Structure formats: C-alpha cells, structure tokens
C-alpha cells in the first residue's frame, strides 16, 4: 500500500525530548516500511525515518505550539497530494481531519484521536465522522465516545521494543515521568516518596506557562523534606536509562488518560508501575503481574503498592508489552483497518 502518515508539526519525529504522539508516529512509519509498504511521512524537519520524509518547516515550530496558522499550513500541504496514496493516516488535531472531511473523492482517511474527548472536538467529530475513520487508542477512550459519533476501531499505541532495553536489576529509587500538571499528580509522587523514605527522580516537562506556575506553586513546596532529583530536559536515552534502573514508576494520574505511554515504556524495560485505576491504566497495567492499580485518590494504598513492587517479575512486565503493546502489534491492527477500508 501507498500510505501517507501525517504527524503534528510541533516536534520532530521521533522527538528529542517530550512528545508521546511523535514516538508513536515514528514507530508506526518505520514498522510499515519494514512490512513492505510505500510510506511517506509528512512531518517537520529534523525527523528521522525510514519512510520518505516531506516537510513544510525545516525547523519544528515548537515555540508556536497550538497556533492554527502553522498547523493549517502543515495540513494543507499534506492533503494537497492525497490522491497519490491509497490511505491517509492523520495524527493531527482539528484542522487536518476537517480538511479531509471537506474533500471530494480521494483515498480513505484514518484519524487517530490521541487526546481526550472535549466539548469542542465532539462538535467537530459529530460533523465529520461519516467522512473520516476515527480510531481510539484504548477501549476506555472508545467507551467515552459521544452518542452519534462512530469509532472505526480501537488500536492501542505500540512501542518499538528494541528502543527499550530490558534490565532485571533495579536501583533503589522511584521515578515520575510527565508534565508539571495537576492531571499527572506529580506532588502525589513526592508524597509517596516521602512516606516510603525513598529517593525520587522526576523527569518533568516544565516549559509552558501553566507548567511553570504549577511547578513553582505546588510541586516545589511539596518537595520540602523529600529527597527529589528534578530533571527538566530529559532526552529519550536518559529517560530509557531511568526507566530501566528505577525500582518503580509512579503514575498518580488525576484524569482519565486515554493511553499513558510511560506505563508501557516502563514495563518494556522490566520496571513495575503503580498507577491510579483511571482511564486506560487497567488496559496497560496487569494488576499484580506488571504493577499495581489502586483506587483513585487513595494515597495510602498507593504508598502500600509502591512498597510491594519487589514482588513483580521484571520478565513478566517485558513479556506482556511485547505481546500486547509492541509497534509490530500496532501495525498489524492498523494494516487490518486500512485493508478493511479499502474494501
């Protein structure tokens, strides 16, 4: 198949630092090429891929993230050539799918909903879901689909296993990876580390104004009396090193996260995860096998679970991700969808 993959324009694919969607697109494009498909990746300059790369921006417009003019320019350039492909797979937000829905003819378009449902995107997808094949990244996300909107399939995110080396021996520290945001619950991770009297490494994105405010007003005061090592500019190699060495990865999410890539990444490295039972966490973490799931908001239970992860087998963590959440498994599911749409 001739397949066009459209990444968001804001970061390179794969990203040098933070960027979950970009890692998914990178793995999907490369695995599709390895499977023998003719793949073009529409992404910003600096991207590294085995697919044919085309770009509007030589440098990703990261400082302008969310600016609709940059996103629209990127999307229009992608869809201008859609007739050259059998399938278009769009990973962007509103503008790309809206362009796809307004076209006359052309190949089927798949749009993966990488974020959560909101009142705003519900209005858009209600208007266009009959023209664009929407995919969810978890069954939990699909179950929240508003009435009248069709989801074509559920395809879990998958990771390239070779990028996540397995490590059975762990070191005596806890790890939090995520944005400085109330949704991610970083100060809860600090409280857990305090109660367990264990060191905590926090690989945090603290770059946007709301993140900076949350870090300064909430997280910093919570650190008083805790042994915390904050790292704000963590690249992929450093993140993987931390994920492999950590005793436990803490995921105290306060929202119904549609996937949660760090849980799969941690388990792939053989590291157990403790998470609140919200969103897609129960689909990724096998309770008692690859980590523990606790009732949302129950800090005491979270602490107890984090104290018990020595009982988790690192090899079981790795095996489950390889079987259920690998990039090759993700590609199998998407190729099946593409073929179904092509009739």
N, C-alpha and C positions, 0 to 999 in steps of 0.2 A: 504493500500500500504506500501511496504518497501521502505523507502526514505532515501537517503544519502544527507545531506546538507554539503557542503564544504565551510568553512569560510576562509578568508585570514588568514595567520599565525601570523600577526604582533601584534595583540592585543587580549586580552581575549574577550569572548562573554558572556554577554554584556561587553562593555569596562568600565573601572573605570573612564575614563575621555573622551577625544576626540575620536570619532570613529562612524561615521554615519552608515557605512555598517554593523558593528558589532551589532548595535542595531536592524537593520532590520533582520539580520540572527537570532538573539536571539528571536525576536518576532515570526518569521516565524516557527522556530523549535518548540517552545513551543505551539503555536497555532495548529500546525499539530498534535502534541501529544494529545492535548486536543480534537481534532476532531477524535481521534481513530486510527491514523496511527502509524506504527512502524518506528520511526525516529532515525537515527544515525547522530550525529553532529561531523564532523571532524574539530576540532579547537584546538588552543593551550591551554596548561594547565592553570588553574585558571578560566576557563569558567564555568558558572553556567547555567544548563539547565535541563529541564525535559526529554529531549531526552537522548539516550545513547551517552556518550561523549567518543571520542577517540582522542589521541593526539600524535604527534611526539615530540613536545617540551614541557617539563614540565613548562618552563617559556617562555612567548611570546618573540620572538627575536626582540623587538621593536627598539632596537638601530641599527639594521641592516636592517631596512625597505627598501625594494626595491632590496635587494641583491638576485640575481636569484638563488643562491645555496640553500639558506634557503627555498625559495618558491618552488623550484623544489623538494626538499626532502619531503616537506609537500604534494605536489600534487601527487608525485609518490606513496606515502604510501596510499593516499586516493583511487586512481584509481586501485591499486593492488587488491582491494576487490570489485570492482564494480559489479561483477557477482552475488553478494549476494543480490542485490537490484533490485527493479522494475524501479526506477527512480533515477538518479543522478542530483542534482541541485548544480551547481558550481557558487560561488560568487567571485572567484579569477580573476586575470588578465590573462596574456597571456599564462602562462605555462600549467595550468590546461586544458583550452579548447584545446590547441594544442595536449596534450596527448589524450584527448577524441577523437579528430578527427582522430588520428592515430590508434585507436583501431580496432580490427576486431570483430564484433559482440558486444554483451552486451546490456544493457538497454539504453533507450533514455537518452540523457544528455541535460539539460537546463543550459544555461549560461546567467546570468543577467549582462547586461552592466551597471555597476554602475558609470562609468565615462563618459567623453565626447568622441566624435569621434576625432581621430587624424589620421595623415597620416600613422603612424606606425600600429595602430590597424586596420585600414581599410585594409591594406595588409593582415594581419592575417585572419580577418573575411571573406575577399573575398575568401580565400583559404579553409576555414573550415565551412562556414555557412550551407553548404549542409549536414554536418555531426553532427552539434551541433545546437540545437534550441535556438536562441538568443532572449532574451526578453529585451525590453526597459522599462525604469521606468517613462517615460512621453511621451505624444504624440509629444511634441516638439522635444525630443531626437529622436523619431522614424522618424519624418519628415526630419531629417538631415542624415538619413542612406544613405550612398553612393550607387549609382546605382549598381545593381548586387549582393547586399547583402540582404538576406531575414531576416526580423524580424518576429518571430513566433507570438508574442503578445505584447501588452502594459499592464503592471501591475504596477500601482502606488505603491510606498512604503506605508506601513501602520504601525501605531504605536499602542502599547498596551495601550488602553485608561486608564486602571487602574493605570498606572505608571505616569499619568499626571493629578493630581487633579485639579478640576475646582475651580477658585477663581473669584468672581464677583467684589469685591472691589479692586481697584488698588491704587498704591502709585505713588507719583509724580516724577518718574524718567524714562528715556529712557534706552533701553537695546540693545546692539550689541553682537551677539554671532558668533564667527567664527575665521578663521585663520588670522594671520597678513600677508595679501597678497593683492596685487593690485586688484585681481579678486573680493575680498569681499568688497572692498571700505571702510575700517574702518575709514580712515580720513574724508570721507564724513559724516559718522555718527557723528564724532566730530564736524564738521562744522554745521550740523543740530542742535545739542545740543547747540552750541554757539549762533546761531541765535535765538533759542527759549528760551535761558537763562534757560535751564533745566539741572539738573544733568544727567550724562550718566554713566552707568556701562558697562564695556567692558569685557566680558568673552572670552578671546582670547587664542588661541594656538600660543605660541611663543617659539618654541623649535628647529626647524631645521634652518640651517644657513641662508637660504634666508628669513625666517620669522623674525629672529633676526635682520638682516640687514634692512628689511622693517620697523620693529618697531622702530629701533633707528634712521633711516634716514628720515622717512616720518611721522610716527604716532606721535612720541614724539614731534617734532617741532610743529605739528598741534594742540597739546593739550594746547599750551600757551594761557592762558586766559580762558580756559574752566574748568568746574567742572567735572572731569573724575575720576572714580574709576576703575583701571585696575586690573583684576584678571586673573592670568595666569594658575592656576592649579585648574580648576573647575571640580568637580565630578558631577555625574548625579543628586544627591539630591540637591546640591547647584544650579545647572543650573535650575532645575524644580522650585525651590523656587523663583529664579529671574524671570523666565518666568511667573510665576503666579502673582507676585507682580508688575511687570513693567506696566507703563502706555501704552507703545507702544514698539514693537520690530522693529528695523530698519534693513532693508535688502537692502543696496545700491549696489547690485551686478553689476560688470562691465563685466560679461561674461554670456554666455547662459547656465546657470547652469541646468543640466539635471533633477534635482528634487529640492532640498533645504529643508532638513528635518526640520530645525529650524522653518520654516514658519508653518508647520503642528503642531509642538510641541507647539508653542506659541498659536495658535488658539485653540488647545485642552485644554490649561489652561485658555481659555477665554480671551486671550490678542490679541488685533488687531495688524496687521502687515502693515507696509508701505514698499513697495519694488519697485524697478525699473521694468518696464514691459519687462522682458527678460527671455529667457529660459522657464522653467516650471512654473514660478511665476503666470502667468494668469490661470493656471490649479489648483493651490492650493489656491490662494487668490481670493475670490469673491469680486471684486471691489465695494466698497460702502456697502458691507454686512459684511465682516470679516476683512476689512482693505482697503487700497488704493493702486492702481498701478499708477505709474507716468512715464512719458516719460524718457527713459534712458538719464542720464546726466543732467537732469533739477533739479538742487539743489533747486531752488526757489519753484518749485512745490512740491518737497519732503518735504521741510520745512512746506509749507501750509498744506499738507496732514497730517503730523505728529501733527500739531496743531489742527486737526479736529477729532482725533480718539475718543474723548469722545462721539461722535455720534454713535459709533459702539456698538452693543449689544453683551456683552460677551457670552450670552447663544447661540446666533446665530453662533458665532465662534466655540463653542464646538459642536453644533449640526451638522454643516457641516463636521467637521473632523470625527465625529462618523459615519456619513452616507457614506462618500466617501474615507476616508483615515485611517480607523481603521485596526488593524492587522487581525481581522476576515475577513474583506472585501478583504484584500490582499491574505489571504489563500484561500478564495473561488475562486479567479481568478487563482491562481497557481494550485489548485487542478483540476480545469476545464481544464487547459492546460495539466497537467500530464495525465489526463484521455484521452484527445484527442490524445496525442502522443502514448498512449498505445493501441489506436485503439478501 
